[in-house]
Each structure stands twice: as C-alpha cells, then as structure tokens.
C-alpha cells in the first residue's frame, strides 16, 4: 500500500518521481478499496456518501497526471552602474 487518505474533500496528490523508471517500464496500477457502510472509522455525518441499497461504495472521479517543475535562482546584488 502506498498511502491511505480517508475522504476529506481534498485531492490526493502522489509524487510519481520515486516510482520511475520502474513505472515507465512496468506500468502502475491504482487499486481503490470501497468505503463500507459499516466501516469502523469516524467521518462527520455530512461526509458519508449516500449508499442507497449498496453496502459499499467507491468512486474515482478523475485521474490527472501533471508535470511539476522547480526553478532555483541565485541573485547577486547589483554592482555600481556607470
């Protein structure tokens, strides 16, 4: 298991750099375990989904892979101008 992020309404971000180059050659698999209606976890009532007749639920709304770049600048004080 990579990580666990119980529903809190925010996107779940995972850095993929640590998985390359193996992920590039072997691929990656995402497994999502459903939330059970009788799960022994605390979530505020407003955060529980509507199960209807189902006993468990899982929805993946979107998966987005986005590159993230960083730039480091070293600034020197300006010298005298002529």
Buried (B, 14 or more C-beta within 10 A) or exposed (E): EEEEEEEEEEEEEEEEEEEEEEEEEEEEEEEEEEBBEEEEEEEEEEEEEEEEEEEEBEEEEEEEEEEEEEEEEEEEEEEEEE
